[in-house]
Amino acid sequence: MSVADIAAAARDMLLLTLLLVTPFLAAAMLASFIVGVLQASTRINDLTLSFVPRFAAVLLVLFLAEGWATAHLTNFIERSVVLASAFAR
């Protein structure tokens, strides 16, 4: 296994991590923005009010995207096993 192969595997792993985290971060950011606008317009500053909607948004995205994320992870693991078995020979 060469240095280029290891670098390519690390790059694929990091790209997959970014791809899988993006929907959850986007949901949290969108919920935070909406709650921030709501708090600014009503002058209500409560920490619980900012935490609960973000938590609910991330849980909703987790529920909706679990199949998509599982498919990507399974595909990555299969590619990694095939690649590792090719180098073991």
DSSP file (Angstrom, degrees, kcal/mol; ACC not computed):
  #  RESIDUE AA STRUCTURE BP1 BP2  ACC     N-H-->O    O-->H-N    N-H-->O    O-->H-N    TCO  KAPPA ALPHA  PHI   PSI    X-CA   Y-CA   Z-CA
    1    1 A M              0   0    0      0, 0.0     2,-0.1     0, 0.0    86,-0.0   0.000 360.0 360.0 360.0 123.2    0.0    0.0    0.0
    2    2 A S     >  -     0   0    0      1,-0.1     4,-1.9     4,-0.0     5,-0.2  -0.333 360.0-106.3 -89.6 171.8    1.6    3.3   -1.1
    3    3 A V  H  > S+     0   0    0      1,-0.2     4,-2.5     2,-0.2     5,-0.2   0.861 120.5  55.6 -64.5 -36.1    1.4    6.7    0.4
    4    4 A A  H  > S+     0   0    0      2,-0.2     4,-2.3     1,-0.2    -1,-0.2   0.880 106.4  50.5 -65.8 -37.7   -1.0    7.8   -2.4
    5    5 A D  H  > S+     0   0    0      2,-0.2     4,-2.2     1,-0.2    -2,-0.2   0.907 111.7  47.3 -66.5 -40.8   -3.4    5.0   -1.6
    6    6 A I  H  X S+     0   0    0     -4,-1.9     4,-2.4     2,-0.2    -2,-0.2   0.904 112.3  49.8 -66.5 -41.2   -3.4    5.9    2.1
    7    7 A A  H  X S+     0   0    0     -4,-2.5     4,-2.4     2,-0.2    -2,-0.2   0.893 111.1  49.6 -64.2 -39.6   -4.0    9.5    1.2
    8    8 A A  H  X S+     0   0    0     -4,-2.3     4,-2.4     2,-0.2    -2,-0.2   0.897 111.2  49.2 -66.1 -39.8   -6.8    8.7   -1.1
    9    9 A A  H  X S+     0   0    0     -4,-2.2     4,-2.2     2,-0.2    -2,-0.2   0.908 112.4  47.8 -65.8 -41.1   -8.5    6.5    1.5
   10   10 A A  H  X S+     0   0    0     -4,-2.4     4,-2.4     2,-0.2    -2,-0.2   0.891 111.5  50.7 -65.8 -39.4   -8.2    9.2    4.1
   11   11 A R  H  X S+     0   0    0     -4,-2.4     4,-2.5     2,-0.2    -2,-0.2   0.917 110.6  48.8 -64.3 -43.1   -9.6   11.8    1.6
   12   12 A D  H  X S+     0   0    0     -4,-2.4     4,-2.3     2,-0.2    -2,-0.2   0.898 111.3  50.6 -62.0 -40.6  -12.5    9.5    0.9
   13   13 A M  H  X S+     0   0    0     -4,-2.2     4,-2.2     2,-0.2    -2,-0.2   0.920 112.1  46.2 -64.5 -43.8  -13.2    9.0    4.6
   14   14 A L  H  X S+     0   0    0     -4,-2.4     4,-2.4     2,-0.2    -2,-0.2   0.892 112.2  50.5 -67.3 -39.1  -13.1   12.7    5.3
   15   15 A L  H  X S+     0   0    0     -4,-2.5     4,-2.4     2,-0.2    -1,-0.2   0.901 110.6  49.5 -65.2 -40.2  -15.4   13.5    2.3
   16   16 A L  H  X S+     0   0    0     -4,-2.3     4,-2.5     2,-0.2    -2,-0.2   0.901 109.8  51.9 -64.6 -39.8  -17.9   10.9    3.5
   17   17 A T  H  X S+     0   0    0     -4,-2.2     4,-2.0     2,-0.2    -2,-0.2   0.931 111.4  46.3 -61.8 -45.4  -17.8   12.3    7.0
   18   18 A L  H  X S+     0   0    0     -4,-2.4     4,-1.7     1,-0.2    -2,-0.2   0.894 112.4  51.3 -63.3 -39.2  -18.5   15.8    5.6
   19   19 A L  H  < S+     0   0    0     -4,-2.4    -2,-0.2     1,-0.2    -1,-0.2   0.895 113.0  44.6 -65.0 -40.1  -21.3   14.4    3.4
   20   20 A L  H  < S+     0   0    0     -4,-2.5     4,-0.4     1,-0.2    -1,-0.2   0.805 115.4  46.5 -76.2 -29.1  -23.0   12.6    6.3
   21   21 A V  H  X S+     0   0    0     -4,-2.0     4,-2.3    -5,-0.2     3,-0.4   0.762  93.1  80.1 -83.9 -25.8  -22.7   15.5    8.8
   22   22 A T  H  X S+     0   0    0     -4,-1.7     4,-2.7     1,-0.2     5,-0.2   0.870  89.4  50.1 -54.9 -47.2  -24.0   18.2    6.4
   23   23 A P  H  > S+     0   0    0      0, 0.0     4,-2.1     0, 0.0    -1,-0.2   0.892 113.0  47.5 -62.1 -36.1  -27.7   17.5    6.7
   24   24 A F  H  > S+     0   0    0     -4,-0.4     4,-2.1    -3,-0.4    -2,-0.2   0.909 114.0  45.8 -71.0 -41.5  -27.6   17.5   10.5
   25   25 A L  H  X S+     0   0    0     -4,-2.3     4,-2.7     2,-0.2     5,-0.2   0.892 112.3  51.8 -67.0 -38.8  -25.6   20.7   10.7
   26   26 A A  H  X S+     0   0    0     -4,-2.7     4,-2.6    -5,-0.3     5,-0.2   0.911 110.2  48.7 -64.3 -41.2  -27.8   22.4    8.2
   27   27 A A  H  X S+     0   0    0     -4,-2.1     4,-2.4    -5,-0.2    -2,-0.2   0.914 113.0  47.5 -64.9 -41.9  -30.9   21.4   10.2
   28   28 A A  H  X S+     0   0    0     -4,-2.1     4,-2.3     2,-0.2    -2,-0.2   0.903 113.6  47.9 -65.5 -40.9  -29.4   22.8   13.4
   29   29 A M  H  X S+     0   0    0     -4,-2.7     4,-2.4     2,-0.2    -2,-0.2   0.909 112.7  48.1 -67.0 -41.3  -28.3   26.0   11.7
   30   30 A L  H  X S+     0   0    0     -4,-2.6     4,-2.4     2,-0.2    -2,-0.2   0.920 113.2  47.5 -65.2 -43.5  -31.7   26.6   10.1
   31   31 A A  H  X S+     0   0    0     -4,-2.4     4,-2.5    -5,-0.2     5,-0.2   0.904 112.3  50.4 -64.1 -40.2  -33.5   25.9   13.4
   32   32 A S  H  X S+     0   0    0     -4,-2.3     4,-2.5     2,-0.2    -2,-0.2   0.898 110.5  49.7 -64.0 -40.1  -31.1   28.2   15.2
   33   33 A F  H  X S+     0   0    0     -4,-2.4     4,-2.4     2,-0.2     5,-0.2   0.935 112.4  46.5 -64.2 -45.6  -31.7   31.0   12.7
   34   34 A I  H  X S+     0   0    0     -4,-2.4     4,-2.3     1,-0.2    -2,-0.2   0.923 115.1  46.0 -63.5 -44.4  -35.5   30.7   12.9
   35   35 A V  H  X S+     0   0    0     -4,-2.5     4,-3.0     2,-0.2    -1,-0.2   0.885 111.4  53.4 -66.4 -37.9  -35.4   30.6   16.7
   36   36 A G  H  X S+     0   0    0     -4,-2.5     4,-2.4    -5,-0.2    -2,-0.2   0.907 110.0  46.6 -62.8 -41.9  -33.0   33.6   16.7
   37   37 A V  H  X S+     0   0    0     -4,-2.4     4,-2.2     2,-0.2    -2,-0.2   0.912 113.8  49.1 -65.2 -41.7  -35.3   35.6   14.5
   38   38 A L  H  X S+     0   0    0     -4,-2.3     4,-1.7    -5,-0.2     6,-0.3   0.919 112.8  46.8 -63.3 -43.9  -38.2   34.7   16.7
   39   39 A Q  H  X>S+     0   0    0     -4,-3.0     4,-1.6     1,-0.2     5,-0.8   0.885 112.7  49.8 -66.8 -37.9  -36.3   35.6   19.9
   40   40 A A  H  <5S+     0   0    0     -4,-2.4    -1,-0.2    -5,-0.2    -2,-0.2   0.874 112.8  46.6 -68.6 -35.3  -35.2   38.9   18.4
   41   41 A S  H  <5S+     0   0    0     -4,-2.2    -1,-0.2     1,-0.2    -2,-0.2   0.798 123.4  32.8 -78.3 -26.6  -38.6   39.8   17.3
   42   42 A T  H  <5S-     0   0    0     -4,-1.7    -2,-0.2    -5,-0.2    -1,-0.2   0.504  99.1-129.8-105.5  -5.8  -40.3   38.9   20.6
   43   43 A R  T  <5 +     0   0    0     -4,-1.6     2,-0.6     1,-0.2    -3,-0.2   0.800  58.0 144.2  59.2  31.8  -37.4   39.8   22.9
   44   44 A I      < -     0   0    0     -5,-0.8     2,-0.6    -6,-0.3    -1,-0.2  -0.908  27.7-174.6-100.3 118.8  -37.7   36.5   24.7
   45   45 A N        +     0   0    0     -2,-0.6     2,-0.4    -3,-0.1    -5,-0.0  -0.864  20.9 146.8-118.3  96.9  -34.2   35.2   25.7
   46   46 A D     >  -     0   0    0     -2,-0.6     4,-0.9     1,-0.1     3,-0.1  -0.998  42.0-147.2-131.5 130.9  -34.5   31.7   27.1
   47   47 A L  H  > S+     0   0    0     -2,-0.4     4,-1.6     1,-0.2     3,-0.4   0.857 100.6  55.4 -66.2 -35.1  -31.8   29.0   26.6
   48   48 A T  H  > S+     0   0    0      1,-0.2     4,-2.3     2,-0.2    -1,-0.2   0.872 101.2  58.8 -65.7 -35.3  -34.3   26.2   26.5
   49   49 A L  H  4 S+     0   0    0      1,-0.2    -1,-0.2     2,-0.2    -2,-0.2   0.805 109.9  43.1 -65.1 -28.8  -36.1   27.9   23.7
   50   50 A S  H  X S+     0   0    0     -4,-0.9     4,-0.7    -3,-0.4    -1,-0.2   0.770 116.0  47.5 -87.0 -25.4  -33.0   27.8   21.6
   51   51 A F  H  X S+     0   0    0     -4,-1.6     4,-2.5     2,-0.1     5,-0.2   0.925 104.7  55.1 -81.3 -46.1  -32.0   24.2   22.5
   52   52 A V  H  X S+     0   0    0     -4,-2.3     4,-2.6     1,-0.2     5,-0.2   0.896 107.3  47.4 -62.3 -46.2  -35.2   22.3   22.1
   53   53 A P  H  > S+     0   0    0      0, 0.0     4,-2.5     0, 0.0    -1,-0.2   0.901 113.3  49.5 -63.5 -37.8  -36.0   23.2   18.4
   54   54 A R  H  X S+     0   0    0     -4,-0.7     4,-2.4     2,-0.2    -2,-0.2   0.931 112.4  47.8 -63.6 -44.0  -32.4   22.5   17.4
   55   55 A F  H  X S+     0   0    0     -4,-2.5     4,-2.3     1,-0.2    -1,-0.2   0.918 113.4  47.5 -62.3 -44.3  -32.6   19.1   19.1
   56   56 A A  H  X S+     0   0    0     -4,-2.6     4,-2.3    -5,-0.2    -1,-0.2   0.886 111.4  51.2 -65.5 -38.5  -36.0   18.3   17.5
   57   57 A A  H  X S+     0   0    0     -4,-2.5     4,-2.3    -5,-0.2    -2,-0.2   0.915 111.2  47.2 -65.6 -42.7  -34.7   19.4   14.0
   58   58 A V  H  X S+     0   0    0     -4,-2.4     4,-2.4     2,-0.2    -2,-0.2   0.903 112.3  50.0 -67.0 -40.0  -31.6   17.2   14.3
   59   59 A L  H  X S+     0   0    0     -4,-2.3     4,-2.3     2,-0.2    -2,-0.2   0.894 110.3  50.8 -64.0 -39.0  -33.8   14.2   15.5
   60   60 A L  H  X S+     0   0    0     -4,-2.3     4,-2.4     2,-0.2    -2,-0.2   0.925 111.9  46.3 -64.1 -44.3  -36.2   14.7   12.6
   61   61 A V  H  X S+     0   0    0     -4,-2.3     4,-2.7     2,-0.2    -2,-0.2   0.885 110.6  53.9 -65.6 -37.7  -33.3   14.8   10.1
   62   62 A L  H  X S+     0   0    0     -4,-2.4     4,-0.6     1,-0.2    -2,-0.2   0.915 110.9  46.1 -61.0 -42.5  -31.9   11.7   11.7
   63   63 A F  H  < S+     0   0    0     -4,-2.3     3,-0.4     1,-0.2     4,-0.3   0.902 118.2  41.9 -65.7 -41.8  -35.2    9.9   11.3
   64   64 A L  H  < S+     0   0    0     -4,-2.4     4,-0.3     1,-0.2     3,-0.2   0.800 120.3  40.6 -77.8 -29.4  -35.6   11.0    7.7
   65   65 A A  H  X S+     0   0    0     -4,-2.7     4,-2.6    -5,-0.2     5,-0.3   0.301  81.4 101.2-105.4   9.8  -32.0   10.5    6.6
   66   66 A E  H  X S+     0   0    0     -4,-0.6     4,-2.3    -3,-0.4     5,-0.2   0.898  85.0  47.0 -65.2 -39.0  -31.1    7.2    8.3
   67   67 A G  H  > S+     0   0    0     -4,-0.3     4,-2.2    -3,-0.2    -1,-0.2   0.905 113.4  48.6 -66.9 -41.6  -31.6    5.1    5.2
   68   68 A W  H  > S+     0   0    0     -4,-0.3     4,-2.0     2,-0.2    -2,-0.2   0.927 114.3  45.2 -63.3 -46.1  -29.5    7.5    3.0
   69   69 A A  H  X S+     0   0    0     -4,-2.6     4,-2.5     1,-0.2    -2,-0.2   0.888 112.0  52.0 -67.3 -39.0  -26.7    7.6    5.6
   70   70 A T  H  X S+     0   0    0     -4,-2.3     4,-2.7    -5,-0.3    -1,-0.2   0.895 108.5  51.5 -64.7 -39.6  -26.7    3.8    6.1
   71   71 A A  H  X S+     0   0    0     -4,-2.2     4,-2.3     2,-0.2    -1,-0.2   0.917 111.4  46.9 -63.6 -42.9  -26.5    3.3    2.3
   72   72 A H  H  X S+     0   0    0     -4,-2.0     4,-2.3     2,-0.2    -2,-0.2   0.916 114.0  47.4 -65.4 -42.4  -23.5    5.6    2.1
   73   73 A L  H  X S+     0   0    0     -4,-2.5     4,-2.6     2,-0.2    -2,-0.2   0.911 112.1  49.6 -65.4 -41.4  -21.8    4.0    5.0
   74   74 A T  H  X S+     0   0    0     -4,-2.7     4,-2.5     1,-0.2    -2,-0.2   0.920 111.1  49.5 -63.1 -43.6  -22.4    0.5    3.7
   75   75 A N  H  X S+     0   0    0     -4,-2.3     4,-2.3    -5,-0.2    -1,-0.2   0.909 111.9  48.7 -61.3 -42.7  -21.1    1.4    0.3
   76   76 A F  H  X S+     0   0    0     -4,-2.3     4,-2.3     2,-0.2    -2,-0.2   0.911 111.8  48.5 -64.7 -42.7  -17.9    2.9    1.9
   77   77 A I  H  X S+     0   0    0     -4,-2.6     4,-2.5     2,-0.2    -2,-0.2   0.907 111.1  50.5 -65.4 -41.5  -17.3   -0.1    4.1
   78   78 A E  H  X S+     0   0    0     -4,-2.5     4,-2.3     1,-0.2    -2,-0.2   0.924 111.8  47.5 -62.0 -43.9  -17.8   -2.5    1.1
   79   79 A R  H  X S+     0   0    0     -4,-2.3     4,-2.3     1,-0.2    -2,-0.2   0.891 112.3  50.5 -63.5 -38.7  -15.3   -0.5   -1.0
   80   80 A S  H  X S+     0   0    0     -4,-2.3     4,-2.7     2,-0.2    -2,-0.2   0.899 110.6  48.2 -67.1 -40.5  -12.8   -0.4    2.0
   81   81 A V  H  X S+     0   0    0     -4,-2.5     4,-2.4     2,-0.2    -2,-0.2   0.910 112.7  48.2 -66.7 -41.8  -13.0   -4.2    2.5
   82   82 A V  H  X S+     0   0    0     -4,-2.3     4,-1.8     2,-0.2    -2,-0.2   0.915 113.9  47.5 -64.0 -42.0  -12.5   -4.9   -1.3
   83   83 A L  H  X S+     0   0    0     -4,-2.3     4,-1.7     2,-0.2    -2,-0.2   0.910 112.8  48.4 -66.3 -42.3   -9.6   -2.5   -1.3
   84   84 A A  H  X S+     0   0    0     -4,-2.7     4,-1.4     1,-0.2    -2,-0.2   0.886 111.1  50.0 -66.3 -38.2   -8.0   -4.0    1.8
   85   85 A S  H  X S+     0   0    0     -4,-2.4     4,-0.8     1,-0.2    -1,-0.2   0.841 108.0  54.3 -70.2 -30.6   -8.4   -7.5    0.5
   86   86 A A  H  < S+     0   0    0     -4,-1.8     3,-0.3     1,-0.2    -1,-0.2   0.870 111.2  44.9 -68.4 -36.4   -6.8   -6.5   -2.8
   87   87 A F  H  < S+     0   0    0     -4,-1.7    -1,-0.2     1,-0.2    -2,-0.2   0.733 104.0  64.3 -79.3 -21.6   -3.8   -5.2   -1.0
   88   88 A A  H  <        0   0    0     -4,-1.4    -1,-0.2     1,-0.2    -2,-0.2   0.743 360.0 360.0 -73.3 -21.5   -3.6   -8.2    1.3
   89   89 A R     <        0   0    0     -4,-0.8    -1,-0.2    -3,-0.3    -2,-0.1   0.488 360.0 360.0 -75.1 360.0   -2.8  -10.5   -1.7
